[in-house]
Amino acid sequence: MPELPEVETVKNGLSLYCLKRKIIKAHTYIDKLRYPLDPKLSQKITHQSIRDISRRGKHLIIALDDYSLIIHLGMSGVLQIIDSNMYQHKKHDHIILQLDDGQTIFYHDPRRFGYWDITDSNPLEHKYFLNYGPEPLTQHFNSSYLQRVLKARTQAIKSVIMDNKIVVGVGNIYACESLFKTGISPLKPANTLTKNEINKLVNAIQSTLLQAIKAGGTTLKDYKNATGKPGYFAQSLQVYGQKDQPCQICLAPIESIVINQRNTFYCPQCQR
């Protein structure tokens, strides 16, 4: 599933090519993704200009003249832009937007677990975001904040930092990598972290996400950016997906356990 760095990379790519462009044609080839599409989606967005593209958690928000599109890529969703004369419709291309400068944006999603919603209200007040915590790359996510919210949390720290109510967008890959950087066990109860550990964890989460964004995200299987290229952060992974491989620090074999139904990778020596 595309996580925060992948969605940020798609946002940045689309912003380079389609801001201030007008949608001259819109086609939907399906009635339902994860949720039903607005039956008037194509009609509503045709002749609308793209005013802004932003991200909230793992959602893209495309601001138009009169509406905002809220897009989640799901497990296998890809949102790309290409010259219209090079575009050929393929199976699982579910939504097509033709722009006034001869470019085409297409949404490809074999598993159909993503979704598109449209609103004429403030998108940040939409139901998807009502219980969202702070963005991890903003000043609102800091050591003081995390120390305060961890006091009453007895769950494993990995589960807590993946909880969108605490901080949005820290998915499985980046939670594993951040905890490895700090030497904190993913199983450690959240309310037992010291102030020093919390400081290290905040820094590790932010530096890991920024490093991944700079590398264009992580491609493990399906993910491609807005121009069809993979992300290269997979080459920098130290524990995620590395089960039985030697730790890059101590050479102990990386182990894998399941925490809250997610595979969790860690070094049993470095993260005791």
N, C-alpha and C positions, 0 to 999 in steps of 0.2 A: 504493500500500500504506500503510495507517495506520502511522505511526511513533510514537516514544515520546510526543510531546505529545498525539497523538490518542488513544492508549490510556490515557494518564493522565487525559485529559478524560472518556473513557467511564467509567473507574474512579470518578472523583469524582462523576459524575452518578448512577451506579448506587448509590453509597454514600449519597447523599442520600435515596434512595427505598426501598431494599429491605433495609437492614441489620436484623437481628432478625426478619425476616419468614420465614414457613414456606412451603415449596413444597408445595402441596396436590395438584397434578397436573403431570405432565411428559410431553411428547409428542415423539417423534423421528419425522420424516417421511422419513428417509433413512438408509441403512446406512453410508454412507461419505462423508466430506468429502475432505480431502487424504489422511487415513488412515481406516481403518475405525473406526466408533464402537463403544464397548463395548456389546454387545447387551443388557446389563442396566442401561444408563445411567439410563433412566427409572425403573426399579424402585429403583435405589440412592438416587436423590436425592429421590424422593417422600417427604414428611413430614420432610424435613431442613430445618433452619433455617439461614439465611445469617448466619454469624458475623462474617465479615470479607471485605473485597475489597481486594486489593493488586495490585501490578504488578511484574514482573521483566522488564526489557528491553521487548519488545513483546508480552509475554504478560500476560493477566489471570489472577489466581488468586482464585477464590471459595471461601472456607473454609466448609464446612458442619459439621454436628455430627460426622459420622463420616468424611467424605471431603473432598477438595479438587478442584475443577474447574480445569483448566489450559486456557485458551482463547487461541487465536491467530486474529486476524481475517483473516489472509491478504491477498489482493489487494482483495477487495470486501466483506468481512464487515462487518456492522452489527449491533450488539447494543443493543437499545432497550427501554425500559420504557414502558408505556401503560396507561391504565385498561382493564380487561377488557371493559367494555361498549362501548368504542370500537374494540377490536381486531377486524380482519377478516383472516383468513388469506389470504396472497397466495402466488403462485408464488415459490419460492426461500426461503420461510420454513421452515427445516429443523428447528429445535428451539424448542419453546414451553414456558415455565415459568409456571404460574399460582400466584400467591401468595395467602396467606390474607387479605390486606387488599383484594382486588379489583383487583389489578394483574397485568399479564402482561408477562413478559420474553420477547422473541422474537429469534432469531438468523436473519438474512437474508443469504444469500451466493450470488449468481448464479454466480460462477466456481467455487465450492466448493473454494477453495484454502486456506481456514482449517481449523482442527481443534479438536476438544474431546477432552480426555483426563480421566480420573478416577483418583485415587489415594487410598489410605487411609494413606499414609506422608507424611513431610515433603515437601511439594511442591518445596521449594527444593533437595532432593537428587535430584529427577527427572533423567532423562537429558538433557532439553532444556537444563538449566542447568549441567551439570557443567563445561563449559569457558568459562562466562561470566566476563567481567572485571567491574570495578566499575561501579556505576551512576554516570552522569555528574553527577548532582545531589547526590551525597553527598561527605563529606569524604575518602573513599578515592580519589576522582578529583581529583588535584591536580598541581601543576607538578612536584614531586619525583618522583611516580609516573610521570608521562608522560615526563619526561626520562630516567628509568631505562629504560623499555621501548623508547624510540625509538632508543637507542644502537645496537642491532643490527638495526635495520630500514632496509633500503635501498629499499623500495617507495615509491611516491608517497604523500605524507602523506594524501591523501584516502582512499586504500584502507585505510590503517592506522587512521584514526579511525572507519572504518565496520566495522572488524573487531570482532565481539562478544567475541573473546578479549582485546582491549585495553580496550574500553569498550563497554557495551551500549546499544543503542537510538539511536545517532547515525546516522540514515538519510540517504539521498541529499540530500533537500531541505536538511536542517539542516547537513550537512557542507559543502555548497556555500555556504550563507549564512554559516556561521562562518568559513570560510577567506576569504571576501570581507571580512568585518569586520576581519580581521587583516592583510590585504594579502599573504597568503601564497599562492603559486601552488599549485594542487591537484596539480601535477606534481612539486613539489619533493621530493627524497628525504628521507624522514622523519629519517634520522640526521644531516642537515645543518642542522636547525633550531637556532637559537640559544636560549639560556636565556630571553631576552626574548621571542622568538617563541612559545616554548612557554607562557610565562606568559599572553601575549595569547590564545593559542589556547584554553587551558583556560577563561579568562574568557569568550571569545566563544561557546564551545560552551554553557556554562552559561547565559549571558544570552539566547542565541537560543532555547534550549529553554524557559526560563522565560517569555519573551515569547510564544512560540507557545502554551504552556499557558494563559496569561492570555487569549489571543485565541480559545481553544477549539479549537486545532489548525488544520490547513490542509486545506481542501476544494478539491481539483482536479477530482474527478469523483464518486466514490462515497461518500466519508466523510460520516457524520453522527454526532452525539454521542448520548448515551443517551436524549435526549428528541426526537431527530429533527432537530436544528438543525445547520446546517453550521458549520465553523470559519472564522474570519475572518483568519487569519494570511497567507493568500494576498495580501491587500492590502498586506502589508508586505514581500513578497519583493523583494530587490534584484537578484539574479542568476538564481535558479532559474526556468527557463521563460522567460527574458527574451532569448533569442538575437536578435541584431541590434537590440535596443533600446539606446538610449544609457545608458551608465553614469550613475548618479545623482551620482557624484562628479566624473568627468573627461569625461563625454559620449562616450567611445570606445564603439563597438558591443560589446555583450556577445557572447562567443563560446561555442561548445559543442564539446566533444571527448568521446570515450568513454574512460573509465578503468575497467578491470576490469569491462567490460560494462555500465557505467552511464553515462548521459548526465551530463556534468559542465559546469556553467555557471560562467564566470568573466570578469573584466575583464582583457584582455591588458595594459593600462596599469597599473592599480592592483595587479595581482597578478603582477608579472614574476618 
